[in-house]
């Protein structure tokens, strides 16, 4: 894994852990529903941010090599990207 991306991804997971603990506490305390939803949406945005980092790492570390290699590896790279974006290749 690219060191800078790894560092940022681990930082993001630490933030997510705190956000999840906060969400659980809000639910347990029966906080106002809209406040809970706002926190949940913030967690979703944080997860999307993490996913972007992980996708960037995969593109830089693996997909570029697979595309250069061609053949079955190229097809595998394409299939993985379609899966990452939940798009059917067929």
C-alpha positions in Angstrom: 0.0 0.0 0.0 1.2 3.5 -0.8 2.5 4.9 2.5 0.7 8.3 2.3 -2.6 6.7 1.4 -2.2 4.1 4.1 -1.6 6.8 6.7 -4.6 8.8 5.5 -6.8 5.7 5.4 -5.9 4.7 8.9 -6.6 8.2 10.1 -10.0 8.0 8.4 -10.8 4.7 10.1 -9.9 6.3 13.5 -12.4 9.1 12.8 -15.0 6.6 11.7 -14.6 4.7 15.0 -15.2 7.8 16.9 -18.2 8.7 14.8 -19.7 5.2 15.2 -19.3 5.4 19.0 -21.0 8.8 19.0 -23.8 7.4 16.9 -24.4 4.5 19.2 -24.4 6.9 22.2 -26.9 9.1 20.5 -29.2 6.1 19.8 -28.8 4.8 23.4 -29.6 8.3 24.7 -32.6 8.5 22.4 -31.4 11.8 20.9 -33.6 13.7 18.4 -34.0 11.6 15.3 -32.8 14.2 12.9 -29.6 14.6 14.9 -29.0 10.9 14.7 -29.6 10.9 10.9 -27.2 13.8 10.5 -24.5 11.8 12.3 -25.3 8.7 10.3 -25.0 10.7 7.0 -21.6 12.1 8.2 -20.4 8.6 8.7 -21.6 7.7 5.2 -19.5 10.6 3.8 -16.5 9.5 5.8 -16.9 6.0 4.4 -17.0 7.4 0.9 -13.9 9.3 1.6 -12.2 6.1 2.8 -13.4 4.3 -0.3 -11.9 6.9 -2.5 -8.5 6.5 -0.8 -8.6 2.7 -1.1 -9.7 3.0 -4.8 -6.9 5.4 -5.5 -4.4 3.0 -4.0 -5.8 0.1 -6.0 -5.6 2.0 -9.2 -2.0 3.2 -8.6 -0.7 -0.1 -7.1 -2.5 -2.8 -9.1 -4.7 -1.6 -11.9 -2.0 0.3 -13.8 0.2 -2.8 -13.8 -2.6 -5.1 -14.8 -3.6 -2.8 -17.7 0.0 -2.7 -18.9 0.3 -6.5 -18.7 -2.8 -6.9 -20.8 -4.7 -10.0 -21.6 -6.5 -11.7 -18.7 -5.0 -9.3 -16.2 -6.5 -6.4 -18.1 -9.9 -8.0 -18.1 -9.6 -8.7 -14.4 -8.8 -5.0 -13.8 -11.8 -4.0 -15.8 -14.0 -6.5 -13.9 -12.7 -5.2 -10.6 -13.4 -1.6 -11.5 -17.0 -2.4 -12.6 -17.5 -4.3 -9.3 -16.1 -1.3 -7.3 -18.7 0.9 -9.0 -21.4 -1.8 -8.9 -21.8 -1.8 -12.7 -22.6 -4.9 -14.5 -20.1 -5.8 -17.3 -22.6 -7.9 -19.1 
